[in-house]
Amino acid sequence: MEFNVADLFEAAVDKAPDREIIVCGDRRATFRELDERANQVAHYYLSLGLGKGDHIGIYAYNSIEWVEAMLGAYKIRAIPININYRYVEDELRYLFDNADIVTLVFESQFKDRVAAVKDDMPKLANLISFDGHCRDIGGVDFKEAIKSQSTERDYEPRSADDLYVIYTGGTTGMPKGVIWRQEDVIMALGGGIDSVSGIQYETPEAMTDRIGDFCLVQMPLAPLMHGAAQWALFNQMLRGFKIVMIPGRFDAHECWELAVREKVNTISITGDATGRPLVEALAEGDYDLSNLHILVSTAAIFSHSVKKQFFEHKPELAILDAVGASEQGTTGIKTFTKDNIDEAVAEQRDQENKGLRVDPGKDVTVLGDNLEPLEPGGGEIGRLARGGNIPLGYFKDEKKTRETFVTTSDGTRWSMAGDMARLEADGTITLLGRGSGCINSGGVKIFPEEVEDGLKAHPDIYDCLVVGVPDERWGRRVSAVVQLREGVTLDLDELQRHARTVVAGYKIPREMHLVGQIKRAPSGKPDYRWAKRLAEGGPPPASAN
């Protein structure tokens, strides 16, 4: 057995074959049932001539079929490629071409978009629809295609060097394919480090041996086409646990109903984008939270004001802010309880450059401009860096690979995704936001996430993004794109009065754009490109001198 997703999954199946592993919509499956279906998918892929290194795109909402299509690919050493279901034709053309997709598995509701781009993709040889209705564009029915295939495991040996690729749009730029060795991504994101001792497993068997009678139930709210959901899934599968997924678009009340029915222990969210509607749904409904113990947030800002609302409903809840990136893996974590949240708020208020203060993960530090580790407590701002188990680079992008993955003079290879940070005297790290979004106003640096976190504490602001726009005097000025709660009004003067209570004067928004809804990716990540275009060329802003 290797540190390989398919190897470890099959070992978990053998340990707990009749345990329920997944619930999504009206479908449920045990470890054995999921394995048998994934084997049928794998053998169908083999009948198409697919194998090691071939890229298989998956273009759909969450479903058990999504998981079967992915596991089937890993079993034959092929590489599943995640596709954002919000992409329009031009974005799909770019992604299909950039990712070298040769087989596409998709939901028929996206058939028209697939039909519009398929003839422009000479490498795209196979179309497979989860729910049929694609024969008119040359596709086959997924269920029909696999039903006569073998359920046996009769594959060539796999390797820890087999690849995992995740396409990430991030908050800026076109989607990029991050390439990992499977062993590295398992160690960085997939449970390769024991959660209690913090020690990395030395052998795949050591990972498998931990599977016992205890079964944790987790519900990730991000879609499977996002890395956070994929690795929540694999963490559960490889530990013999159960995962509960929502099949379509996010609805807060439906999530709580599902969590109660399935006795969910842990919910994974993407910051305020899902956290705020969830906590407000708690105030509107009557939900039994007796089985819920942990709330984990990743990939987006989770403001302290929203955390405090969760504690009002479940005082004994543990809230984890887990920080990481597709290019790095987990870089830090902070655990909040009802007893320490006020202390964390006060600590943040006292900082000049406010941010989330976390305990760094394994092989994580902050590097200065000379690529040397910064001294703890020195006050300097540098770039967050992770060594050890990190990706190989970006798919078909040598320039971006050289910029992100650097080797220092001592021979250490680091991944630097662009996050700015400060190394504190006690060894913790304060995260300040992406350097690419930093606003340089009159020579001072302003991190949008810090301002956003402060603005969201205003009771009338439901969501917001902060960007820099051109300014004749200062070079750039702070602009806020704001989504208000229904039925309220807010002018720029009131916004600025509130901002003065949470950030320094030079960080206060000088203009405000009101919108019906903040645009975010399905994962909850902010769309800063959209916000910047709106702020720079949208309707006349409410300006202030």
N, C-alpha and C positions, 0 to 999 in steps of 0.2 A: 504494500500500500504506500502511496505517495501523499505529500501535501498537495492534493489535487481535489477540486470540488466534487467531481463525479466519484472518485474513490472514497472520499469521506462520507458522501451522501449514501452510497451503497453500504458502507459499514454501519451507518446509523440505521438503515433499513433492516439490516440483519440483527441489530440489537433490539429493535422495538417494532417489528413488522406490523403488528395489529393496532398500534397506537395511532390515533388520529393526528395527522400532521398539518392539514390545511383546511380552512373554510373560506370560501369566497362566493358571495351570492347564494344561490340555492344548491351549490355543489360542495361536497365534503370528500375528503380522501384520507385513507390511512397511509402510512409509510409504504406498505407493500403495494397498494393500489397505485400510488403515484409513481413508484419505481417501475411497475409493469407498463404503465402508459408511457413513461419516458423511454423505456426500452423499445416500445413499438414505434415511437417517433424516431428514435435513433436508427432503427433498421430501415424505416422509410427513407430517411436522409441517405443512408448508405446505398439504397436502391437507386437514388438519383445520381450516384457517383460522388457524393459529398464526403469529406473526410478532414483530416488534420489541416488546420489553418484556414479552412473556408469560412467566409463571413455570411451569417444567416441573420437577416434583419427581422425584428419583431415589432410590429406596428399595431398596437391595440391597447385598450384599457385593461385594467387588472382582471385576471381570470386564472383558473387552474390550468387552462390550456396554455396561457402565457408561460407558466412555470414548466409545464411539460415540454414545450418547444425549446426552452432554454436548457433544461437538463438533458434533453435528447442531444442537443448540440455538444454539450460538454462530454457526454459519454463517448462520442466518436472523435473527440479532440478538435471539433470545429469551434467557432467563436460566435456566440450570439451578439448581435448589435442592437442596442436600445434605440428606438425611434420615438421622438416626441410627437404625440398624437395631435398636437396643435399646429404642427408645421403645415404651411401651404406649399403649393407646387414648386416654387423656386427653391425653397429651403429643402424640400425632399430631393430635388435633383442634386443639389449640392451634397447632401448627406449620403445618398445612395452611391454617388460617384466617388466621393472622398473615402467612404468606408469600403469600397470594392465589394458591395453586397452582390452575391450570386443567387441567393434564394431569399424570398420575402414571405413571411408568415404574417397575416393581417386579418383584421375584422372587416367584414364586407361593407360596413358603413363608410369605410374609407376607400371603397372601390373606385369611385370617380377620380379621386386624386391619384391613385395608383395607375389608373388607365391613362391619365393625362401625362405621366412622366415615364412610363415603362419603356416606350419605344426610343427614348433618348438614352437608355441605359443598356448598352450592348452586353455588359457582364451579367445582367440580371436574367437568369435563365429559367427560374422556377417561381411560380406564384401559388401560394397555398392559403386558402381562406379558412379561418376557424369555424365559420358558420355558413359555408357554402356560398351560393349566389355570386360566383365569380367565373363561371365557365365561359361567359361571353367575352371575357378579356384574357382567356387562355389559362385560367387558374384551375386548381383542383380543390376538392373538399377535404379538409384536414381529417375529419372523423372517418370519412370513407376511406381515405388513403392509408390510415394507420390500422384499421380494425383487423386486417388479416395478417399484420406483421407479428413477428416473434416477440414474446415477452422475456426471452432469455438474455443473459449477459454473456455475450461471446465476442468481446472486443479485444483489440490489441492493447498491450500495456500502455498506461498513460504516464505522464511525467509531471513533476513539480514545475518544469519549465513550460508546460502548456500555457497558453496565453489567455488572459482576461482583458477585454477591452470595454471601456465605458466612455460613451460620448457625453461630454459635458458642455452645455452652452454657457455655464457660469452666469455672470451678470453683464458681460460685455463680449463683443466679438462673435464670430461664427463658431459653430460647434467644433470641438476638438476631441479626437479619440485618444484617450490615455491608455497606454499599454502597460500591463503588469504581468510579471510571472505569477502563476497561481499561488505558489508558496508565499511570495511576498505579500500579495493582497490578502491571503488568509491570515498572515501574521499581523498585518496592518489594520484589517477591517473585519475579518471573518472568524474571530474567536480563537485565533492561534495563541493568544496569551490568556492564561487562566485569570478569570475575573476576580477571584478571591486573593490569590497570592501575588498576582502581577507578573508571574514567571512564564516565559515562553515555553510552549510544549516542545520537547526535543524530538518526539517521533509522532507520526500520525496515529499510531496505536494508543499513545497516551491521551490524545484527544478523544478517541472513540471510547476508551475505558471509563470516561467520566459519565457516560450515559447510564442513568439508573431509573428508578421508579418515579422520581420527582419530574413533573412536567409543568413548566412555566408557559403561560399563554400570552403572546404579544400581539399587538395590533399596530402596524405601521400605517400611517395615513398618507404617506407619499406614494405616488404611482410607481409601478415596477420599472417603468422606463427611466427612473431616477436611481442613482447609485445607492442612496440612503435606504430605499426600500429593498433593493436587491440584497444588501448586506445585512439588513434586519432579517430577511428571509433565510439567508445562509447561516447566520448565527443561530437561528432557531433550529433549522434542519440538522446542522452538524452537531448539535447538542441534544438531539432527541426531543426537542420541544415542539410546541404547536404555534402556528401563526394564523391570524385572522385578518383578512383583507377586505376592503370595500371594493365592489366591482366597478363602480362608475365614478361619477363626479362626487366631490366631497360635499356632504351635508351633515352639519354638526349634530342634529337630533338623531339622524339615522346612525351615526357613529356611536352615540351613547347607547341607543337601543341595542345595537350589535354587541357593544362591549359588555352590557349587562347580561344579555342572553348567553354569550359565550364565556362569561366569567373571566374576562380579560384582566391580567395582572399588570401589564406594562403597555403603555401607549406611546408611540413615537410620533412626534409632530415636527413641523418646520416653522418654528418660531411663532410670531404673532399672527402670521397668515392663517394658520389653523388653530393656534392657541386661543386667540381672542374670540372667534365664533364659538369654539368649544366651551369656554368658560361662561359666555353669555347664555348659551343653551342650557347650562346647568341651572342658571337663575330662572329660566323659563319652565323647566320641567322638573320632574321628581324621579331621580335616577339613583339606583342602589350602587354606591361606590365601594361596597365592602370588600370586593375582590381586587380593586385597583390599588396598587402600592407605589408604582413608579411612573413618572412622566418624563420622557426623554425628548429634548429638543435638539435638532441639528440643522445646519445649512442656512439659517436666517436668524435675525435678531429676535430674541425672546425677552421682551422688556420686563423689568422688575415689577411694574405696576400690574401686569397681567399675571405674573407668578403669584403675587399677593392675593389676587382674586381666587386663584385655585386653592390656596391655603384656607380661604374662608369657607370653602365647600368641603375640603378634605384636609383638616389640620395635620394629620399624620402622614400626608403624602411626601415622598421624596422627589424632588425635581432635579434632573440632571441637564445641564447645558453642555453638550458634547460638541467639540469644535474639530473640524477637519476639512479636507478637500479631496476631490477625486485624484489630484496629483500627489497627495501626501498620505492619505489615511488619517487616522485620529491623531490630533496634535495636542489636545488638552481637554480637561473636563472639570466642571465645578458642580458640586452637589449643594442644593439649597433645601433648607427645611424652614418650617414656620419660625423656628427659634433664631435662625441666622440671616433671614432675608433683610431685616431692617439694618443689620450691621453691614451687609453687602451694599445696600443703598447708600448708607452714610460714607462708606469707604469710597464708592464711586464718586460721590459728590465732592469729596476732598481732593480728587485728582485734577490736575490741570488738563491733561488729555484723558478723558474718561473712556472706559471700555470694560469689557468683561475680563475679570481676573480669574485665571484658571490654573490648575495644577498641570504642568506639562506632561505630555505622554512620553513614552520611551523614545530616546534618540532625538528629542526636540530641544532646540535652543533658539536664540536670536542672534543673527549675524549683522555686523556693521557694514559700512560701505566698502571696507577692505576685505570683506568676507571672513573676518575673524570674530569669534564669539564675543559678545559684549559682556562687560563686567556687571554682575548683579548689583542693583541699586544705583547704578551710575546715572540713571535718568535719560540715557540716550534712546532714541527710537531707531529700530533696525528692522530687518526682514525676518519673519518667522521661518524657520528652516527645520526640516526633518531629515535625519539620516537613516541608516539601517535598511529596513525593508521598504523600498520605495520603487516607483515605476521605472520602466526602461526608457520611457519618453512618450512623445506624441506620434501618432500614426501619420506617416507621410509629411512630417513637418520638422525638418532638422533644425531650422532656425529657432523655432519656439522651444524645441528640446534643449538646445544649447543655452537659451536664456533662462529656462526654468530649473534645469538640472545641472548643477555646477560641482566641480571638484576643487577643493581647497588645497593649499600647499602641503598639508599633512596627508593628502591622499584620500580624505573623506569625501564621499559623494553626497550632496545635499539636494533636496527638493525644496524650491522656494516658489510657492504659488502666487505670491504677490501681497500677502497679508503683512501689515506693519504691526510691530509689537514692541513692548518694553519689558526688559528682564528686571524683576523687582529684587530687593535685597534678600527676601526670604525664599527665593528660587521660583516663586510663582511668575506667571507671564500675564501681562495686560495686553489684550488684543484690541487693536485700534481700527481695523478695517483694511480694505484693499487699497494699496497704494495707487492703483489705476484710477480710483474714484476720489482720491484726495484733492481737496480744493485749495489752491494756492492763492490766497487773497492778500495782496500787499506784502508778500513775502512770508506770511505765516501759513501753516498747514492746518486745515480743518478736515476732520474725518466725518463723512456723512452719517455713518452709523451712530456716532455719538450724539449728533443733533437730532436724528430721527428718534432715538430712544427717549430723549428728553421731551420732544414734541408729543409723543404718543401718551405721555402721562396726562395731557389735557383731556378732560372728560368728553369734549365734543369731537375730538379727532379719533376716527376709527382706524385710519392707516395713513402713512405718508412716506414719501421718498424725498431725499435732499440731494441736489446736484449743484454744480458750479456753472454759471453762465457768464459770458463776457462782460467786462466792466471797464470803461475807459480809464478810470482812476486807479482801481485796485487790481486790474488784470482779470480777476474772477470775483464774483459775488455769490453769496449763498441764496439759492432759490428752493422753496418748498413746494412740492406737489402734494396736495392734501385731499383726502377723502373724509368727509364729515359723516357723522351719524345722521340717520334720517330725522328730518324735522328740526334741525338746528342751523344756526347761522354763525359765522365767525369771520371777523375782518382782520386785516393785517396787524392793526394796532394791538388787538387782543392777543393774536398769535405771538407778537414780539414781547408783550408784557409777560406772557407765560414763559417764553424762551429765556428771558433774563433771569428767571428763577432757577434754571437748570443748566445753562451753559454760559460761558464768558461772552461779553458783549460783542466781540469781533466774530463770533460764530452764529449770531442771530440771523435768521432769514431776512433778506432785504426785499423779497417779493414772494408772492404766494399765488399758486394756481390751484383752483378748486376743480376737482374732477369727480365724476360719478362713481368711478372705481379705479383703484390703483391696479396697474397691470403687473401681474406676476406670472412666473412659469407655473405649470401644474404642480411642481414640487414645492412651491411657496417662495422660491428665490425671486428677488426683485428684478424688474426689467429696467435697469438704469438707462439703457439706450432709448427706450420709449420716453422715460421721464425727461431726459435731456433734450430730445427732439421737441417735446411739448413745451418745455421751459424756454427754449431758444427760439422756437418758431410758431408756438401755439397762439391762443388768444392773448390779447394784451393783459399782462399781469397786473395784480394790485401791487404797485410799487411804493417804496418808501425811500426818503432821502437818507 
